[in-house]
Amino acid sequence: MSIIELNDVSKIYGFGDATTVALEEVNLSIDENEFIAIMGPSGSGKSTLMNVIGLLDRPTYGKYMLSKRSVDKIRTNRRAKIRRDTIGFVFQSFNLLPRLTVIENVALPLAYKGVSLRLRTKLAENMLERVGMDDKKYFYPNQLSSGQIQCVAIARALINSPKIIIADEPTGNLDTTSSRLIMELFSDIHKTGSTVLLVTHNPEITRYASRVVYMRDGSVVLDEKSAIGDIAETAKKTIYKKRPKKTIDDDLAGISAIMDSIPQKSPNKKQTTKKKTKTTKLRKNKIKRKK
């Protein structure tokens, strides 16, 4: 059953000559308990797509159905409650509160739900143990490395056992051992029934996904099914073309090569004109709204 349904979703920032189309007519259907990796070069719209799906941003045009309900009809306070209780976020910027200890940061979502101090402390300790950070529970964020902070942020995102997990480069600051531990944790959470959406530049991460969505210029250019345990076929074509990936720069170079290997659509002249006309119409409508 589909839990996320995007129909011709577009996101436009600015107006006039400063208009930027971050998402352009994205169509995407995600079933419950899928594990989806999202790949694409910087600026391809991956983070914008995650923000729209996670109710942090609203689409400019198009329709977004979450659990068969139109997001347009969900009020602001209800959206906040859904984010708190249903969606777990792992941000690139971590967003830990500097004046709270590690265990207090991890337990914070439970405090908002009214869970007792004793129970939320116990649950936070268990989650920190799962990410290998139980010995740092009384440290403050400024006493941790970036990799350790990332582990804490992941623990906080998972503490509520969310129905949907949205992770933006969750292993970007981690070494190989920590990355494997975190991905195994995501895999375990997925096995309990959660839907996982994970943005990554590392083709190796596609081993954990059942589908890989490739983005370019704000659009989905390929939606590929993949067997869990195997690197996705499109990623596999270029991942070891020259040498194993060891750094984030290598990963970025790899994903660029992957995107280049996906053939560009070659619409006929009529289709091209239609798309340009529709995009121009979107921008004109945006300008009128601003006036």
C-alpha positions, 0 to 999 in steps of 0.5 A: 500500500502506498504511503507516499504519493507525489503527482506532478510536484514542483517547487519553485523559489523566488520570482521573476528573473530570480526564479529557481525550479528546485523540483519539476513535475516529480512523480513518485510512489512509495509503499510502506516498508520500502527502503529507498536510496536517492542519488544525484549530483549536488543541486539535483533537488534531493534535499528539497524532495526530502523537505517536501516529503517530510512536511518541512516545505510545501510544494508550489504545484502538484499533489502530495498524498501522505497515507492517502490524505492530501497534505494540502488539507493538513493544518499547520499544528497537525503537520507539526504533530505528524513530523514529531510522531511519524517522521524521523529526520537525520539532517546534514547539519545535525541540529543538536541542542548545544546546552543539552547532554547527549542523552538529553538530546536523544530523549528530547522527542520523547519529552515532547510526547509526554513520556516520563523522565525515567522511561525516556532516559532508559529508551535513550540509553538503549538507543545510544548503545545501539549506535555505539555512543553509550559511553558518551551519554553525559558529554555535550555536543561540543565535546564530540567529533563530527562523526560522533555527533552524527551518531547522536543525531541518528539515535535521536531520529530513531528514538520514536520508532518513526513510521517514516525515516528521512536521512540526508547523507547519514554516513557522510561524516563517519568512518567505514566501521561506523558507517556499517554500524549505522547502516545495519541499524537502519536495516534493522529498523526497516525490518520492523516495518519502517519506510526508509528514504536515504539520500547518499552519494555513495553507491555502496549504500545502495546495497541496503535499498530495495529501490534507487531513485536517481535525480537530475535538475529537479527531476527523477530520471530513473527509478530502479529496483534493486535486490537488497545486498547488491549494489544497484545496477546503474551504480555498479556500472561506474563505481569501480571503473577506476579505483575504489571510492575512499573519500567524499570527493571520490563519491561525488565524482562517482555519482557524477559518472553515474548520472552521465551514464543515464541517457538523456531523454530525447523528446520530440520537438512538440514535447519539448515545446510543451514542457517549456510552455508549462514551465513558463506558465508555472513561473508566470503564475508564481509572479502573479501570486507575488503581486 
